[in-house]
Amino acid sequence: MEKKKVVIALGGNALGKDIEEQKKAVAKTAKVIVDLAEQGLDIIVTHGNGPQVGMIQNAMDNLVVAGETDKQIPLPTSVAMSQGYIGIDLQNAIKYELHNRKIDGKVSTILTQVEVDPKDEAFQNPTKPIGRFLTKEEAEKNEANGVACMEDAGRGYRVVVASPMPMRIRELETIKTLVNAGHIVITCGGGGIPVVSDEDGRLVGTNAVIDKDNASSLLAAKIGADYLVILTAVEKVAINWGKEDQKWLSDITVEQAEEYIAQEQFAKGSMLPKVEAAIRFARSAPGRRTLITLLDKASDGIAGKTGTVIHS
């Protein structure tokens, strides 16, 4: 009997905000992933990289300011770096957890390129926040220098870049091969390294950040997953957030989710893209379901005990 496939999209709380926090966070995250693997599921792990790619890009930009180099490091290169250093910590944490449980498991990290459309309208309207939070004064200074910034869900200001929709995961067949060989696969880190295909068929990096949940939804659909699990900072999705009539959602159809979107129930910088990605996967084939919940509740959510499930 073929195992059920689950794509787990890790949120920022599963990774920490710096290198030391990350090593502690992934140890906890690994336990949840191995718990699910022990249930007989094929596990594919994706993750965000917001703080990490911002840190890398800032460090590279500072080299230019300091006169160490006159060549700017492209954002896709920073995304690739973040995939590598997040991936190795997460991979080793999962391997160690497997070892502690005396499970003979295999874990692989794939540097993953995700192709986007160079004509995507997102390039004309950058909206994806990256890097650290800025004061209003810092944001205004950036804007004066041609660097787009925006206020991020009431938490401060951040630099924003284009966030085009993912079209194609270029390492998809490699991912499938490893999953079929029994590997826990870590892939599409930070939404993938954003690339476009030139006239000669070469892949060329482009200045963008692909939404991690959109990439995870596409991956889950193309790999034939049964479940997409989007992990975030709340146990369930809510409507009327922060109001007296706030209501937690447990089980909703894609039509109900779309109605809530039409009512503008979900914040654009946080929950909205997760719900939209959830809908796309749930609609991609009969029987597919998306779960949105906390890291600690992933196993209970798949068992139907908690979280918000979106289905067709």
Beta strands, then each sheet from edge to edge (+ up, - down):
strand 1: 5-10
strand 2: 42-47
strand 3: 106-109
strand 4: 113-116
strand 5: 128-134
strand 6: 149-151
strand 7: 157-161
strand 8: 166-169
strand 9: 183-186
strand 10: 193-197
strand 11: 203-205
strand 12: 227-231
strand 13: 237-239
strand 14: 247-249
strand 15: 251-253
strand 16: 289-293
strand 17: 308-311
sheet 1: 3+ 9+ 2+ 1+ 12+ 16+ 17- 15-
sheet 2: 8+ 4- 10- 11+
sheet 3: 5+ 7- 6+
sheet 4: 13+ 14-
end
